[in-house]
Amino acid sequence: MLNDRPKVALAGIALLGLLVGLALWTSGRPDAASLGWIAGVLPVLAGLVLEILRGLRSGEVGLDIVAALSMTAAMVFGEELAASVVALMYSGGTLLESYAEGRARREMRDLLSRVPRSAMRLRDGALEEVPLDEIAPGDRLMIRQGEVAPVDGTLAWAGAALDQSALTGESLPVRLARGDDIMSGATNAGEAFEMTVTRRAADSTYAGIVRLVEAAQKSRAPMARMADRYSLVFLAVTVTLAFAAWWSTGDPIRAVAVLVIATPCPLILAVPVALVAGLSRAAHFGVLIKGAPALETMARIRTLILDKTGTLTDGRPGIVAIERQGALSDDEILRHAAALDQASGHPMAQALVAAARARGLSLPVPTEVVETPGEGMAGRVAGRATLVGGVAFVAGRSGPAEAGAEDRGPGAVVVAVAVDGAPAGRIVMADALRPGTAALLRGLRQGGIGRLVLATGDRRAVAEAVTEGLGLDAVRSDLTPEQKLRLVQDEREGGPVMMVGDGVNDAPALAAADIGVAMGAHGAAASAEAADVVLLVDHLDRLLSGLQVARRARAIAVQSMVAGIGLSIAGMIAAALGYLSPVQGALIQEVIDVAVILNALRALRIAPEARDSTGGPAQV
């Protein structure tokens, strides 16, 4: 609000000058009325001239020149009332524009204002409040009811309820179980809980979001820059029409009326308001677009390139089946395998541990552990000799493997388990597609995406098996980061390209694409930094919501701009023909400006279309 004070003051002066002048005029003192109107115009004109000079020094020629010409011409030719109306309309219009943009940015400001400054750390059996900079991975934090999680971590207690609406747009609290990930910025909606820190504050999800939001707020859209370029054309047309009206009729008042009705132009009002409102609305649905240029480009995307692991799939292997070979139950097989795998840092081992904890299994500490890298582990779990690893590794130490034991289809991994020297069972794991992926891709096609391409470093057999039936236009496998980059460059020949990924290896391709989209909740920091758009949760359906918001916001901006310019030109022609006086022209132009700004603000109410499991519009 502090930045708006000069605008408020100028609008107040213009209004006061107009009212004083009208009072003097109605009291039969026209000369004094003219002075009152001029007194209200001059401060606004002076401020406007300073803005024009600043723009000229930076190489920008804007439509503010038309406003300055109209006020100056009106005073020169004795139309002080028209000049006063223009001054009030111009200062009031800039104030209205500032208010409209402020309202559009409100959700982003709310996001920034939620940044925690300290946290309650649990150490040596006592709680201590410490600055965020002192928190390190492995620390235990107490998050009390109503507090915001200050850093990323995992839930250390049995359960918690978190309100993630500020990050994801989800209106209902989310229930988490022990070991589940907690995003910084989420609010504790239930009882107090403890969390284990996994990232420093500066590297956390919320800190990254804040940095991206701050960058987004400073951006200017391509359409806004286009408005600056076309302002020269509009300025030339306005001045030419004004002087043509003067020259053909000999009446300078017609030229004044033309200049007045061209001030200020909707070209510089509607576009930034609509696009900034679109940024705010997209953030509400968990899609952080780094700036108005990205939003405008996102609305024109026709080709989408998708990474597989962590994008189409969860990126974390899950248990598909447990096959028993002895007397142990499924839970006992998993418990032995996960307990021994606690001593391994292999991703598959950690996935087994996470799956066991998700089932509420207690995992004893393994002893006498010996790991054979790439093959398996041996050790003792609760006093019993346990083997976990590949089928050949376990069979070589506990008994012959069954024929075809490793054949579970592309992408699947079989983990064999033996207890006390006898086969206990096998755990089949796979990185499956995210639920609703097929419907999402159909929705993307219906939303205007003409080409869908998979780009992955996985083997072709795995890529084709995972994406079978999805209707992709191309599947590119066995790709290095450099090959992904070249694929993006090749696809750009057919139009704007969007690339979606989550790993460090995706960062070059994300940076090369017209729009790079990173999976922000669990993706690598490098991919989030290289991307233009970050999905705040690992739900790919947010991409469809983001595209719908971007396209609708751009459409509203264009609609407002075209309608406003069309009405302004019609008014200028009417003024040139003598149908409008300068005062009437000023009043009509202000009505036009208010109308286009209010229309642009409709972008704040954009609601992405819900889709059912078939990809069609949901029945609500």
N, C-alpha and C positions, 0 to 999 in steps of 0.2 A: 504493500500500500504506500510505502514511502516514495517509491519511484513514480507513483501516480499523483503525488501532491502538486507538482508543477502543472500537470494537465488539468487537475481540479481547479487550481488557481486561475489558469487562463480561461477555462470555461466559465468560471464565476465572474471574471472581469467582463467577458463578452456579454454574458447575460445581464449584468448590472448596467453596462453601457446601453444595451438595447432597451431595457426597461426605463432608464432615466431619460433616454432620448424620446421614447414614446410618451412619457409623462409630460415632457416639455412641449412636444409637438401638439398634444391634445389641449394644452393650456394656452395655445396661440403663440408660441415662441419657436418658430421653425429654425431660426439661426442657431439658437442655443441647443435645440434638439440635434442639429447636425454635428455640433461639437461633442455632444454626449455620445453620439454613435461612433464618431471618429476616435474618441478616447477609449471606447471598448474594443475598437478594431486594431489600433496600433500595437498594443502588447502582443496580441495573437499574431499579427503580421511579422513583428520583429522576431518572435520565436520561430515562426515558419521560415523566415529568411535564413536564420542560423542553421536550421536543419538542412535547408537546401545547400548551403555552403559546405556543411560537413559532408554531405553526400557527394558534391562535386569534387571535393578533395580526395575522396576515396574512389572516384571514377564512376559514381552512380548518378543517373539522372532520373528522378522520380516524378510522379504526377503531382507532387506538392507544388510544383511550379505553376500548374493551372490554378490552384487555390490562391497563390500569391498574386498572379496576374488578375484574377477576377476581383479580389479585394482592392487592389491598386486601381484598376480601371474604374470600378464602381465609385471610388472616392474622387478620382480625377474628373469624372463626368457628372458629378453631383448626385449620385445614387448612394448616399451615405447609409440609408436604411437597408438597401440591398447588401452593402458591404458589411453592415452590422449583423445581418441575418447569416451571411456566409461565414463570418468569423465565429458566430455562435454554433452554427451547424458543423463547421470544421473542427473546432475545439471539442464540441460535444461528441462528434463522430470518432475522433481519436480516443477520447475517454471511453466511449462505448466499446470500441475495438479492444482497448486495454482490459476493460472489464470482462469482455467475452473471452479473450485469451486466458485471462486469469482464472475464469471459471473452468475452462477446458483443461488447465494444468492442475486443478485442485487435487485430483487423485494422485498425481505424481508428487505434489508437495506433501500430501499426507504420508506417502511412502517414505519420503526423505525425513520427515519429522519423527518417524518411529525408530530411528537409529538408537540403540541402547548405548550408554556411555560406560557402564560398569556391569559386573556380574558377581553373584554370590558363589565363591569357590569353596569346596569342601576339602579341607586339608588337616590331617592329624586329628580327625574327629571333631573339628570345629569349622564353623562357617566364617568366611572373611570376605568383605566386599573389596574387589580389586578392579582397576581399570582394564579395559578390554585388551590393551596392548600387552598385559602381563599374562594373559591366558595362553596356554600352549596345548598342543595335542596330547591327549591322555589325562588332562585335568578332569575332575568331576565338578559339575556345576549344579546348584539347586535352582530350579525355575519355579517360582511361586505362582499362585493363581493370579491370572491377569498380566503376568510379565511376558515380555517378548524374548524368545531365544536369541541370545546375542551372537552366537557363532554356530557353525554346523557341527553336528555330532550324532550320536546314537543314543537311543533310550536305554538307560541303565536299570530301570524298574520294570515291573510286570506290565504296566499299561499306562496310557496317558491320552488325554483328549486335546487336540490342537486346532486352533482356528487359523487356517491358512488363507483366509479370504483376501487379505492384503496382497498375497503373492500369486494366488491362483484364481481368484474369483469364486471359489467354492463357498457357498453360503453356510453349509453345515460343518461343524467340527469333525475332524478326522480322528478315528481311534487308532492308536499305535500300540504295537506289542514290543516286548523287550528285544533290543537289537535293531529295531527299525530306525531308518534315517530321520533326522530332524533338521529341517531347513531353518537357518537363521532368518528371523523376521516373522516366524510363526508365533502366535500368542497362545499361552497356556489357558485353555478354556475349562480345565477341570482342577483336580487337586494337585498339590505340589509334586514335582518329580525330579529325579536326578538324571543327568545326561553326561555322557563321556564325550569330550571334545575331540573332533577329528581334524579340524582346520583352524588355523589362527584367524583372528578377526579380520585382518586385512585380506585374507584369501577366501573368506566365507561367501556363501551365496548372496547374502543380503548386502554385503559391502560391494560386491560386483554389480548388483542391481543398482545400487545408489550411484556408482560411477557411471553406469550406462545411462541412467535417467538424467544425470547432470549434463552428459554429453548431448542427449536427445533434446534437452531444453534449449541448447545453444544453436541448434541446426536451422538451416533454411531450406525450404523445399525447392526442387527443380521448377515446379509451377510458379513459386514465388519469384524465382529468378527470371522465369519467362515473363512474368508480369513486369519486372523491371525493364526487360528488353523491349517489350511492346509498349511500354510507357512512352518511349520516344515517338512511336508511330501515332499513338493516341494524342500526344501533345501536339504533334504536327497537324493532325486532322482538326483538333479543336481550334488551334490558332488560325488555320487556313479558313475554316468555316466562319469563325468570328469576323475576320477581316473581309471575307467575301460578302457577308451580310452587311457590314458597314459600307463597303465600297459600292455595292449594288443599290443601296437605299439612301446612303448618305446619313444614316442614323447610327451614331456610335452606341446608343443604348441597346440596340440589337446585338452588337458584339459583346457588350457587357453581359446580357442575358445568356448568350451562348457559353461564355466562360463560367458564369455562375452555376449553370446546371451541370457542368462537367466536373464540379468540385464537391467532395473528393470522389475518386473513382472506385467503384466496387472491385475493380481488378486488384487493388492493394488492400482491400478490407476482407473480402470473403475467403480468399484462398488460404492465408495463414490460419485464420480462425478454424476453418473446416479441417485442415490437416492436423493442427495441434489437438483439436477435439478428437480426431481419429486416433492419435497416439495415446491419449488418455483412455479412450474406450478400449483399445487393444490391451493396454496394461491391466484393465479391470478383468479381462478374461485370461490373464496369465501369459500374455504375449508381449514381451518388451521389445519394441521397435526403437532402434537407436537414434532415430531422427526422422524428420519430415521427408528428407530425400529418400530414405529407405522405404517409407510408407508409400510414397508416390510411385517408386519403381516396383514395389511389391504388387501394386494394383495392376501392373502390366505383364506379370509373369505368365509365360505359356509353357515352359519346359521345367520339369522338376526332377532333380537327381537326388536319390536317396541312398544313404549308407545303410548297411544291413544291421550289423551288430550295435546294439544300443539305440537304434533308431526304429527300424521295422521290428526288431526283436528287443527284448529287455536287456540283452547284453550280459545277463547273469544266468548260467545254466540252472534249470530247475529239475526236480525229480519227476520223471515221466512214469516210472514203475519200479517196484521192488519185487524181485523174483526170489522166493525162498528155495533153499536147497537142503535145509536141515530142520531142526526143531525150533530154531529161534524165530520169533515173530518179526514183522516188518519193523516195528519200532526198535526192537533189540538189535537187528542188523544195522539200522541207521545209527543207533546210539554207539555201537562199537566203532563203526567207520568214522563217525564225526569226532568221537573222543580222541581217536588216534590222529586224525587230520588236524586237530588243534595245534599240533607241533609243526605243521607245514604252512608255507606261505603261498603254495600253488593256488591259483584261482579256483580250480575245481574242488580242492580241499576246503577252501573257505566257503564255497557254495554249499557243500555238504554240512559244514558246521552251522551255517545260517539256517539251512532247512531244518536241522535237528532242533535248534533253539526255537524256531517258529512253531514247532510242534510241542514245545514245552518240555523237551527231554533234558534231564540233568546229565551233564557230561563230566565224568571223572577225569582227573589229570593223568595222561598216559605216562608210562615209565619205560625205560630201556628202549627208547625209540631209535630206529636206524632207518634213514631215508635213502632210497636209491633214486637219484634224480631222473625224472622222466618215466619211471616205471612204477614205484609204489613205496609203501612203508611197512615196517614191522615193528612191533612193540607189545607192551602189555597194558590192557585196559581192565581195571578192577581185578587185577591178578591173573587175567586170562590172556594167553598168547593170541595176538590179533594181527592179521595181514589185510592190507587195503591197497588196491592198485589195479593195474590192467589185468585182464583175464590170464594172459600168459605168465605174468609175474606171480600171481597168486597160485595158479595151477602148478607152476614149477616148484612150489614149496608146500603145497597141500594136496595135490592130486591132479589127475589129467583133466584138461578142459574139454567141455562138450563141443561137438562140431557146430560151427556157426555161431558160437557164443558171442563173437564180436560183431556179428552182422545185425545191426539194429537200424539200418538206413542212414543216409547221409546226414551229417550233423549231430548224430546221437553218439554218446560216449557211455561205455559200460564200465562200471566200477565193481570189481569183484571183492568179496569179503570172505575171509576164513577165520574161524575161531577155534583155538585149541587143535590146530592142524587139520581140521575138516572144513570143507566148503560150507559156508553159511548162507550165501545168497549173492545176488547181483543187484546193483542199483543202476537203473537206466536214466541218464540225464541228457537233456537237450536244451538248446537256446531257442525257444519257440517264438512264433510271431506274437506280437502284442494283440490282445483281444480287440476285435473290431477293425483290424487293419484293412480287410477287404472292403468293408463298407466305407471306410475313410477314403480309400483310393477312388472308389466310385464317386464319392462326394466331391473329391478334388476335380475329377474329370467334368462333372456336371457344373462345377464352379468356374470352368474356363481353362483348366490345365489340359493342354493338348497332347503332351508327351511325358511319359513317366519312365524313368531309367533307374535301374539299380546299379550302384557302384560299390564293390566290396573287395577286400583283400582275401576273402575266403576262396576255397576251392570251388570250381564251377559246379560240381555235383551237389555241394552243400547249398550254394546260392540258388540253384534251380529247384532243389527239393523244398527249400523254405518258401520260395515265392511261387510255387506252382498254383495256378488258378487265380492269381492276382491280376492278370491281364496287363502286365508291364509291357512297354514297347521294346525294351532292350534290357538285357542282363549282362553286365560287365564284371567279370570276376578276376581273381588273382592280380589285383591292381596294387601297385606301389603308390605312395603319396604323389610322386611325380606323374604317374599315369592317370591318377584321378584329376590332377590339375589339367592335364592335356585334354581329358574327356570334357571337362567343363568348358575349356576354350573351344573345342570342336563344336559342342552343342550350342554355343553362343551364336554361331553363324545362322541358326534358325530363329533367333529372337532372344529376349531376356531369359536368363536361366537362374533358377533357385536351387541351391545345394543344401541338403540337410545332413548333418553329421554330429558326432559327439566326442570323437577321439582326437588326440594330438595329430594323428596321421591325416585327419580331415581338414586341419587348419589351412594348408595351402589352397585347397580346393574351395573352401568357404570364402577365403579372401579373394579368390579370382572370380567367383560367381557374381552376377549382378546383385543377387541377394543371397547371403549365407545365413543359414539358420542353425543354431546350436541348441542341443538338448541341455538346458542349464542346470537342472537339479543334480545330475550325477556326471555330466560331461566334463571333459578336461577344460582347465582354465584357458589353455591356448585356443581351443575351438571357440569358446565364448568371446574371447578378445577379438578373434578374427572375423566373427560373424556380425551381420547387420541386425539380426533378430535373435532373441534368446527366448526359448520356451521355458518358463519358470518352473514347470513341472514336467516330469517325463511322461507326458501324454501327447502323442502325436496328433490327436484330434484337435488340439489347440491351434495347430497350423492352419486347419480349415477355417477356424474362427478368425484367426489373424488375417487370412486372405480375404474373407468376407468383409471384415471391418475396413481393410485397406481399400478395397474396390468401392465400397459404398461411400467412404469418406472422400475419395477422389471424385466420384461421380457428383457428390453434393457440392464439392468445391467448383467443379466445372459448371454445374448447373447454376450456381449462384453467380459465378463470374459472367457467364454468357447472358443470363437474364438481366443482370445489373448493367452490363455494357450496352445491351440492346435497348433497355429503357432509357439510359443516359443519352444515347445517340438519337433516339426518337425525340427526347426532350430538347436536345440541341437543335434539331431541325425545326421543331415547332417554334423555338425561340428565334431562330434565324428568319423565319417567315413572319415574325411579329405577333405570334399567338400567345407568347408568354412574356411577362415583364421580368426584370431581374429578381424582384422579391418573390414572385411566383415560382420562378425557376429554382431559387435556393430552397424554398420549402418543398418542392417536388423532389429535388435531388436528395434531401435529407430523408424523405419517406423511402426512396429507393435504397439508400445506404442502410437504414434500419432494417428494411425487409431482407436484404441479402445477408446481413450479419445474423439475423434471427434464423434464416434458412440454413446458414452454415453451422449454427449451433445444433442443428438436428443431428449432426454427427455424434453428439454426446449420448444419443438415445439409440444408436445402432445396436441391434440385437442379432447375433449370428443365428442363422437358421438351424434349428435342431434337426438331426437326421436319425432315422431308425436303423435297424440292423441291415437293411437292404441298401442303404445309402440314399434313400429317398426322404422327402420331408416327413418329419414325425407328426403324428396326430396328437395334438395337445388340446 
